[in-house]
Amino acid sequence: MKKVLIVLLSLLIICGCETQEQRDIRKHQEEIDKVTQEVSTSDVPENAKKWLVDIKTEKVVTILCIKTSKKCGKMEENLDQIDNKLKYFIYLDEIEEEEKKVYKTTFELNDYTSYVPYIMISDKNKLLTTKTDITIEEINELLNDKKEENKTKEKTSK
């Protein structure tokens, strides 16, 4: 009888505890909730708020374009081929100045010259890279390179 109680108690303890994956998911959700609260109370255009939350908590590809660019039009048609779940395609000539300012000044974009398409890859509020006039295949290569860099950094820091 004691053995059965010990086994049942052990199972309750094991089943009642969060796994590392569950803790990571909960922690990430708490981080998203906190950032969402901060952004929702800030004086930022409504259309830019989701982008701000995402760039602060996720890996994001942001593409700045103008409607008259043929390269931008072609890239928009193939947006689903980018190997990242979060991507923003923004036509700068179709939004208000205040919103443009958010996209252009959230990160220090030293190389931004209004040449489009302008691509930013960020991860958890850190700008990883910026490029102009590259293909979707090149964007995917950059995403994969950044994944490899992060894996290498994680291994060396352990």
C-alpha positions in Angstrom: 0.0 0.0 0.0 2.9 2.4 0.8 4.4 1.8 -2.6 1.2 2.6 -4.3 0.9 5.8 -2.4 4.5 6.8 -3.1 3.9 6.1 -6.8 0.7 8.1 -6.9 2.3 11.0 -5.0 5.3 10.9 -7.4 3.0 11.0 -10.4 1.0 13.9 -8.9 4.2 15.9 -8.3 5.6 15.1 -11.8 2.3 15.8 -13.6 1.6 19.0 -11.5 4.9 20.6 -12.4 5.5 22.7 -15.5 7.9 21.4 -18.1 10.7 23.7 -19.3 8.8 24.1 -22.5 5.6 25.1 -20.6 7.6 27.6 -18.5 9.2 29.1 -21.6 5.8 29.5 -23.3 4.3 31.0 -20.2 7.3 33.4 -19.7 7.1 34.4 -23.4 3.3 35.1 -23.1 3.9 37.2 -20.0 6.6 39.2 -21.9 4.1 39.7 -24.8 1.4 40.8 -22.4 3.8 43.3 -20.7 5.0 44.8 -24.0 1.4 45.0 -25.3 0.4 46.9 -22.2 3.3 49.3 -22.6 2.7 49.9 -26.3 -1.1 50.2 -25.9 -0.6 53.1 -23.5 2.0 54.9 -25.7 1.3 57.7 -28.0 1.8 55.7 -31.2 -0.4 55.4 -34.2 -2.8 52.4 -33.8 -1.6 50.7 -37.0 2.0 50.6 -35.8 1.3 49.2 -32.3 1.1 45.5 -33.3 4.4 45.9 -35.2 6.0 47.4 -32.1 4.8 44.5 -29.9 6.0 41.9 -32.5 9.5 43.5 -33.0 10.0 43.6 -29.2 9.0 40.0 -28.6 9.6 38.0 -31.8 11.7 37.6 -34.9 10.2 39.9 -37.6 10.9 40.7 -41.2 9.8 44.2 -42.2 9.8 45.4 -45.8 9.4 49.1 -46.5 8.2 49.9 -50.0 6.4 52.4 -52.2 3.4 51.5 -54.3 5.0 52.6 -57.6 8.0 50.3 -57.3 7.7 47.2 -59.6 10.3 45.4 -57.4 8.0 46.0 -54.4 5.0 44.8 -56.2 6.8 41.6 -57.2 8.0 41.1 -53.7 4.5 41.6 -52.2 3.2 38.9 -54.6 5.7 36.4 -53.2 5.6 37.4 -49.6 4.4 34.0 -48.5 7.7 32.5 -49.6 9.6 34.3 -46.8 10.7 31.7 -44.2 9.5 33.7 -41.2 6.0 33.6 -39.7 6.0 37.4 -38.8 6.5 39.7 -41.7 5.3 43.2 -42.4 5.0 44.7 -45.8 4.5 48.5 -45.5 3.8 50.9 -48.3 5.3 54.1 -47.0 3.4 56.2 -49.5 0.1 55.0 -48.2 0.5 55.8 -44.5 0.6 59.0 -42.4 3.8 60.7 -41.5 3.5 59.9 -37.8 3.2 56.2 -38.6 6.2 56.4 -41.1 8.2 57.9 -38.3 7.6 54.9 -36.1 8.9 52.5 -38.7 11.9 54.6 -39.6 13.0 55.6 -36.1 12.4 52.6 -33.8 15.8 51.2 -34.9 18.8 53.3 -35.8 18.7 52.9 -39.6 22.0 54.5 -40.6 21.8 53.1 -44.1 18.2 54.0 -44.9 18.2 56.3 -48.0 14.6 55.8 -49.1 15.7 53.2 -51.7 13.2 50.4 -51.8 12.5 47.6 -51.1 14.2 48.2 -47.7 14.4 45.1 -45.6 14.9 45.0 -41.8 15.3 41.7 -39.9 14.9 42.1 -36.2 14.7 39.7 -33.2 13.3 40.7 -29.8 14.0 44.4 -30.2 17.4 43.9 -31.7 18.0 44.9 -35.3 19.9 42.0 -36.9 20.4 43.3 -40.4 19.1 45.7 -43.0 19.4 45.4 -46.8 18.0 47.1 -49.9 17.0 45.7 -53.2 17.4 42.0 -52.4 15.3 39.0 -53.5 13.1 36.8 -51.3 15.7 34.0 -51.7 18.3 36.4 -50.3 16.0 37.3 -47.4 15.7 33.6 -46.6 19.4 33.1 -46.7 19.8 36.0 -44.3 17.2 34.4 -42.0 19.0 31.1 -42.1 22.4 32.7 -41.5 21.0 34.5 -38.4 19.5 31.2 -37.1 22.9 29.5 -37.5 24.7 32.5 -35.7 22.2 32.2 -32.8 22.7 28.5 -32.5 26.5 29.0 -32.4 26.2 31.7 -29.8 23.9 29.5 -27.6 26.4 26.6 -27.8 29.4 28.8 -27.0 27.7 30.5 -24.1 26.9 27.2 -22.3 
